[in-house]
């Protein structure tokens, strides 16, 4: 019997990107940096997140400019601060950068998508625990 790969097997020490929705309907990408906390409900669906992120065209992958690539998709971006966190906002989409409808629909269909009672527009950092408790600054 083949054992199914777990989230920890696949991503511990490796980048994993996931999404959350704020109270205003904005979507943010959270970049774990390989060590950032990822809510358990997100871990359960990691293949779905991976399949969406793999569709992005990121010409600046591997450089700090990659965050601007994500904003072109209308995403706010939070990056894990090594080694103890929190996730810090590193990029905000410009007013004219809107999310393509097809991408938005795919993200909103993710089972147990994390929904936060905050505004990504106004917070600078977010602390995430594995059970999904979010503390904002």
C-alpha positions in Angstrom: 0.0 0.0 0.0 1.4 3.3 -1.0 1.6 5.9 1.7 0.1 9.4 0.8 2.6 12.3 1.1 1.8 14.5 4.1 2.0 18.3 4.2 5.1 18.1 6.4 6.8 15.6 4.1 6.2 17.8 1.1 6.8 21.3 2.5 8.9 21.3 5.7 11.8 23.6 4.8 10.3 24.4 1.3 8.2 27.3 0.1 4.4 26.9 0.3 1.9 29.6 -0.7 -1.7 29.8 0.5 -4.6 32.2 0.4 -7.0 33.9 2.8 -10.0 36.2 2.4 -10.5 39.4 4.4 -13.8 40.9 5.5 -13.8 43.3 2.5 -13.5 40.4 0.0 -9.8 41.0 -0.7 -7.6 38.0 -1.2 -4.0 37.7 0.1 -1.2 35.2 -0.6 0.8 34.0 2.4 4.3 32.8 1.6 5.5 30.4 4.3 9.2 30.5 3.5 9.3 26.8 4.4 8.9 27.4 8.1 5.9 29.7 8.6 2.8 28.3 10.4 0.1 27.1 8.0 -3.4 26.5 9.4 -4.4 22.8 9.5 -7.4 23.4 7.3 -5.0 24.8 4.6 -2.6 21.9 5.0 -5.5 19.4 4.3 -6.0 21.0 0.9 -2.4 21.8 0.0 -2.7 20.2 -3.5 -5.5 22.7 -4.4 -3.4 25.7 -3.3 -0.4 24.3 -5.2 -2.4 23.8 -8.4 -3.5 27.4 -8.3 -0.1 28.9 -7.5 1.5 26.9 -10.3 -0.6 28.8 -12.8 1.0 32.1 -12.0 3.5 33.6 -14.3 6.3 35.0 -12.1 9.1 36.5 -14.2 10.9 37.6 -11.0 10.8 34.3 -9.1 13.8 33.9 -6.8 14.1 37.7 -6.3 12.4 40.2 -3.9 10.6 41.5 -7.0 8.5 38.4 -7.1 6.0 40.1 -4.7 5.2 42.7 -7.4 4.5 39.8 -9.8 1.8 38.5 -7.4 0.2 42.0 -7.0 -0.4 41.9 -10.8 -3.0 39.2 -10.0 -4.7 41.6 -7.5 -3.2 39.9 -4.4 -2.0 41.3 -1.2 1.2 39.5 -0.2 2.3 38.5 3.3 5.8 36.8 3.7 6.9 34.8 6.7 9.6 36.6 8.7 12.4 34.1 9.5 12.5 32.4 12.0 9.8 33.2 14.4 7.3 35.2 12.3 5.0 36.9 11.9 3.7 37.1 8.3 4.6 40.6 7.2 2.8 42.5 4.4 5.4 43.0 1.7 3.2 44.0 -1.3 -0.1 45.7 -2.0 -1.8 45.7 -5.4 -2.2 49.1 -7.0 -5.7 50.4 -7.4 -5.8 49.4 -11.0 -4.6 45.8 -10.4 -7.7 43.6 -10.1 -7.9 39.9 -9.8 -9.0 38.0 -12.9 -12.5 36.6 -12.4 -11.5 33.0 -13.1 -8.7 33.1 -10.5 -10.9 34.7 -7.9 -13.6 32.0 -8.5 -11.0 29.2 -8.1 -9.7 30.7 -4.9 -13.2 31.2 -3.5 -14.0 27.6 -4.2 -11.2 26.3 -2.0 -12.7 24.1 0.8 -12.3 25.8 4.2 -10.7 28.9 2.7 -9.4 31.0 5.6 -11.7 34.0 6.2 -10.3 36.7 8.5 -12.3 39.5 10.2 -9.7 42.0 9.3 -8.7 44.2 6.3 -5.6 43.3 4.5 -5.4 47.0 3.4 -4.9 48.2 7.0 -2.8 45.5 8.7 1.0 45.3 8.5 1.5 41.8 10.0 -0.4 38.7 10.9 0.5 36.0 13.3 -0.8 32.5 12.4 -0.9 29.4 14.5 -1.3 25.9 13.1 -4.9 25.9 14.3 -5.6 29.1 12.4 -5.7 31.7 15.1 -4.8 35.0 13.6 -3.4 38.0 15.6 -2.9 41.3 13.7 -0.8 44.3 14.2 
